[in-house]
Amino acid sequence: MAVDPVAGQLPLSGSKPATLPTLKRMRRVVPLLLLLPLAAGCSSGSKTIEIKPAKTYKLRGFLPAAPVSPGKPTTVAFTIDQPSGSALTDYRTGSGPHTGVHLIIVNDDLSTIIHRHPPMQAGGRFRQQVVFPTPGRYRVIVDAYPLRGGPVPNFQLFKDIRVIGAPKPKPLGSYHAVQHVGGFTFSAPQKPRIRAIQSTLMTVHVTDAAGRPARFLPWYGALAHAIFFHAGTLDYFHTHVCAPSTSGCASLLAGARVTGTSSAPGKLTIGILLPTPGTWKLFLQAKPNGRLVTVPYVLKVR
């Protein structure tokens, strides 16, 4: 998993034999390498050895190809090309969250998130209609789970979309332990202690308007999605909260592992495993009592 390298998904993780980006500088993820040069070796005289660029996965035919208007339906479309140049058409399937392609879009100020899992069409093409609510720059994350992903199950590819108009950035805000969203109360720890590269669990209790524990319905293969973005750099990490019986819900990063679980109504235990210190925004998405809600948390990571 990011995360969904976590449990899906690893933040900026790649599929074998791709490499993980350095933990100290994960800005604008470098495309994951599939084939690395074996060795430069030594040379004598004036003869030089040419090292050709490594082959990578890449987005082909990405749409929209031009700036779009806010508030109007827009089609985001793409095909993922393999290092061989052919379209990737074999993706993981199943009931868990680590399947297919996750399409996640955020704007620069992290005030808006769009999260979809578009189905694959003929030839490995993906299409999803979305609405960009406000002007500005949006980062598009294509988080892919190929069928033969290896030890690291997924990788991410990135694109930017510009929405016409003058942006009006909203303040990031601060951490609020108790929040009321969509008729539900979300109660998190008062002072979560989170350190980079260290797995942490944060439990959130969810009750309805009558104070009863909410029951979570699966959404995109998980009981909850925890999507993290680093303020400013837009570094990305994604974990999932699953029932104890769900397999493949662990997130991996630099040898560390964390798993989010929900073993009782009204209780979400979120796995947190972030690569760098700083300010991160967590978008917690779940369907308590069948209603989809997104709850934001601004986290300070040391």
C-alpha positions, 0 to 999 in steps of 0.5 A, a space after each residue: 500500500 504506498 501505501 497503497 504501497 501499503 497494503 497495498 501500496 508503497 509511497 513512491 514504490 516500484 515493482 520489481 526490479 524497480 528501486 525505491 527513491 532515496 528517503 531523504 529526497 523523495 521530491 517528484 518521484 523519479 520514474 521507477 527503474 526496471 532495468 539498471 545498467 549492470 556495470 560501467 567497468 574500466 576502460 583504457 586509452 581514449 575508449 569510453 563506455 556508453 551507459 544507456 538510460 534505463 527503461 521505465 514504465 510511462 504514461 502514454 496518450 494522457 488526457 487532458 492534454 491542455 488546461 481545463 475549466 473548473 467545475 466542468 466534467 473532464 475525462 482523465 485517460 491514459 495507458 501505461 506502457 511497459 519498458 518493452 513499449 507495449 501496453 500493460 494489460 495484466 493487473 492484479 485482481 481480487 477482493 482486496 485493495 491492492 488491485 488494478 489502478 488507483 487514480 488519486 488527484 490533489 491540488 497544490 494546497 491539499 484542499 481537494 482530493 479525488 480518488 477513483 479506481 477506473 476499470 481497464 478498457 480494451 488495450 489497457 486504456 483507463 478513462 475516468 470522468 472527474 470534476 476539478 472544482 477550483 483553478 490551479 495545479 493538480 497532481 495526478 497519481 497513477 498507482 498501478 498494481 501489475 499482476 507480476 509486481 514482485 516483492 513490491 506490489 505497485 508503482 506510481 506514475 505522475 502528471 500535472 493538470 492545470 485548471 484555468 483561472 487564478 488560484 486562491 490557496 486555502 490554508 492547510 489548517 492544523 490537527 483536530 482530534 475530534 471532527 464532525 463530518 457527514 453526521 458522524 463523529 471521528 475521535 482521534 488521539 489528542 497528540 499523535 506521535 509520528 516519526 519518519 520511517 517508523 511504523 505507527 498505529 493511530 486509532 480513530 473511533 467513529 460514532 453516528 449522530 446517536 452516539 452508536 459505533 458506526 459500521 464500515 462498508 467496504 470501499 475499493 476493497 478496504 474498510 478505510 483508505 488513509 492517503 497521505 501527502 507531504 505539504 509543499 512537495 506532494 510526496 505521497 503514501 497510501 495505506 489501507 484499513 482492512 478486516 483481520 481476515 483480509 490478506 495483503 493489507 500491509 504497507 512496506 517502506 525501507 524494510 518496515 511494515 505496518 498494517 491497518 485493521 478494523 476488528 470492531 464497529 466504530 474502530 479504525 486502526 490506521 497504519 502510518 509509515 511515512 518516509 520523511 519528516 515535516 507536515 503531512 496531510 492525511 485524508 481518511 476515507 471510509 463508508 460508515 453506515 454506507 455513507 462515503 466521507 473524507 476526514 482530513 488530519 494535518 500531521 507533524 512528523 519528526 
